[in-house]
Amino acid sequence: MERINIGLCEGRHNIPHVTDYIFPSVVNPTDIVGLKETIEKKFETMKYANVNLYVTGLTVALVEVIKYCLKNDIKLTLYHYNKEDNNYYPQTVND
């Protein structure tokens, strides 16, 4: 299975090895329908991929990505920033 590295929101943090993002830098967190539509468009070609998602904040958007991945059997690992060592650490959502 293909594994992709992708960031949640563009422009919020410098993430090494990530050049693609689910959301642009400006997101309306109250537009849940719009968030879902953006996620569906982004992931429609990656239906069975393993996803390494670099979290950049914006909890509402993150929750919608998690829901989408769980519903569509996409393996999801979140990567959170550790400011003490300037690295990202993994959190597996589903195996």
Contacts in CASP RR format, 6 or more apart in sequence:
PFRMAT RR
TARGET T0000
AUTHOR 0000-0000-0000
METHOD contacts of the structure
MODEL  1
MERINIGLCEGRHNIPHVTDYIFPSVVNPTDIVGLKETIEKKFETMKYAN
VNLYVTGLTVALVEVIKYCLKNDIKLTLYHYNKEDNNYYPQTVND
1 48 0 8 1.000
1 49 0 8 1.000
1 50 0 8 1.000
1 75 0 8 1.000
2 46 0 8 1.000
2 48 0 8 1.000
2 49 0 8 1.000
2 50 0 8 1.000
3 49 0 8 1.000
3 50 0 8 1.000
3 51 0 8 1.000
3 52 0 8 1.000
4 20 0 8 1.000
4 46 0 8 1.000
4 49 0 8 1.000
4 50 0 8 1.000
4 51 0 8 1.000
4 52 0 8 1.000
5 17 0 8 1.000
5 18 0 8 1.000
5 20 0 8 1.000
5 52 0 8 1.000
5 54 0 8 1.000
6 18 0 8 1.000
6 20 0 8 1.000
6 21 0 8 1.000
6 22 0 8 1.000
6 51 0 8 1.000
6 52 0 8 1.000
6 53 0 8 1.000
6 54 0 8 1.000
7 15 0 8 1.000
7 18 0 8 1.000
7 20 0 8 1.000
7 21 0 8 1.000
7 22 0 8 1.000
7 53 0 8 1.000
7 54 0 8 1.000
7 55 0 8 1.000
7 56 0 8 1.000
8 21 0 8 1.000
8 22 0 8 1.000
8 23 0 8 1.000
8 53 0 8 1.000
8 54 0 8 1.000
8 55 0 8 1.000
8 56 0 8 1.000
8 57 0 8 1.000
8 58 0 8 1.000
8 61 0 8 1.000
8 62 0 8 1.000
8 65 0 8 1.000
9 21 0 8 1.000
9 22 0 8 1.000
9 23 0 8 1.000
9 24 0 8 1.000
9 25 0 8 1.000
9 27 0 8 1.000
9 56 0 8 1.000
9 57 0 8 1.000
9 58 0 8 1.000
9 61 0 8 1.000
10 21 0 8 1.000
10 23 0 8 1.000
10 24 0 8 1.000
10 25 0 8 1.000
11 21 0 8 1.000
11 25 0 8 1.000
11 56 0 8 1.000
12 25 0 8 1.000
12 56 0 8 1.000
12 57 0 8 1.000
12 58 0 8 1.000
13 54 0 8 1.000
13 56 0 8 1.000
13 81 0 8 1.000
15 54 0 8 1.000
15 56 0 8 1.000
15 88 0 8 1.000
18 54 0 8 1.000
22 38 0 8 1.000
22 39 0 8 1.000
22 42 0 8 1.000
22 53 0 8 1.000
22 61 0 8 1.000
22 65 0 8 1.000
23 35 0 8 1.000
23 38 0 8 1.000
23 58 0 8 1.000
23 61 0 8 1.000
27 35 0 8 1.000
27 58 0 8 1.000
27 61 0 8 1.000
28 34 0 8 1.000
29 35 0 8 1.000
29 58 0 8 1.000
29 60 0 8 1.000
29 61 0 8 1.000
30 60 0 8 1.000
32 60 0 8 1.000
32 64 0 8 1.000
35 60 0 8 1.000
35 61 0 8 1.000
35 64 0 8 1.000
36 64 0 8 1.000
36 68 0 8 1.000
39 64 0 8 1.000
39 65 0 8 1.000
39 68 0 8 1.000
40 68 0 8 1.000
43 49 0 8 1.000
43 68 0 8 1.000
43 72 0 8 1.000
43 74 0 8 1.000
46 74 0 8 1.000
47 72 0 8 1.000
47 74 0 8 1.000
48 73 0 8 1.000
48 74 0 8 1.000
49 74 0 8 1.000
49 75 0 8 1.000
50 74 0 8 1.000
50 75 0 8 1.000
50 76 0 8 1.000
50 77 0 8 1.000
51 69 0 8 1.000
51 74 0 8 1.000
51 75 0 8 1.000
51 76 0 8 1.000
51 77 0 8 1.000
52 77 0 8 1.000
52 79 0 8 1.000
52 90 0 8 1.000
53 65 0 8 1.000
53 76 0 8 1.000
53 77 0 8 1.000
53 78 0 8 1.000
53 79 0 8 1.000
54 79 0 8 1.000
54 88 0 8 1.000
55 62 0 8 1.000
55 78 0 8 1.000
55 79 0 8 1.000
55 80 0 8 1.000
55 81 0 8 1.000
62 78 0 8 1.000
65 76 0 8 1.000
66 76 0 8 1.000
66 93 0 8 1.000
68 74 0 8 1.000
69 75 0 8 1.000
69 76 0 8 1.000
69 93 0 8 1.000
69 94 0 8 1.000
70 76 0 8 1.000
70 93 0 8 1.000
70 94 0 8 1.000
75 94 0 8 1.000
75 95 0 8 1.000
76 92 0 8 1.000
76 93 0 8 1.000
76 94 0 8 1.000
77 90 0 8 1.000
77 91 0 8 1.000
77 92 0 8 1.000
77 93 0 8 1.000
78 90 0 8 1.000
78 91 0 8 1.000
78 92 0 8 1.000
78 93 0 8 1.000
79 88 0 8 1.000
79 89 0 8 1.000
79 90 0 8 1.000
79 91 0 8 1.000
80 88 0 8 1.000
80 89 0 8 1.000
80 91 0 8 1.000
81 87 0 8 1.000
81 88 0 8 1.000
82 88 0 8 1.000
82 89 0 8 1.000
END
